[in-house]
């Protein structure tokens, strides 16, 4: 049976689906709890500032609210599209959680200072839930969490018009992040590679699920 045609009742009868779903929710919750402490850690360090001739081509402007609108519109559209497709929703969460684990690793071992021309990105949800005092995070750089979050949905919604819409959103988001100068070009380019790796691993986990 196609994953697109499996409903929640059918999926929940599968012990493997229940195990993976509960596990990934627990993992995401754990990362959310740890995030304020982790971001405090990376903000307390200094790193090199990279030369970036591509970024230099973009004027630095404050487009925070456009970034917020594109990112969270994409998240809402993607999650709504997968709401009645439990296997696809599980795939979304697994890709996202794996990508976030990868980012915890790369951010730990690749400390960077923000680019020249950096304009603080004000993002209410991140500031409310993921930092300890509401301050702006400036060193959450390699690789882009904004891009990889949206791309997690691009990889998981299936071959539908929603995927094409989210892909356009991802391109717009990449340009906006460069205009804001909150990421280096390499941060943006690495995000699809990290998300692709998360998708490959997640697909292997999904294949273990059998539904009667």
Secondary structure, DSSP 8 states (H G I E B T S, - for coil): --GGG--HHHHHT-HHHHHHHHHHHHHHHHHHHHHHHHHHHHHT---B----TTGGGS-----HHHHHHHHHHHHHHHHHHHTT-HHHHHHHHHHHHHHHHHHHHHHHHS-B---TT------HHHHHHSSSSS-------SS-HHHHHHHHHHHHS-SSHHHHHHHHHHHHHHHHHHHHT-S-HHHHHHHHHHHHHHHHHHHHHHTT----
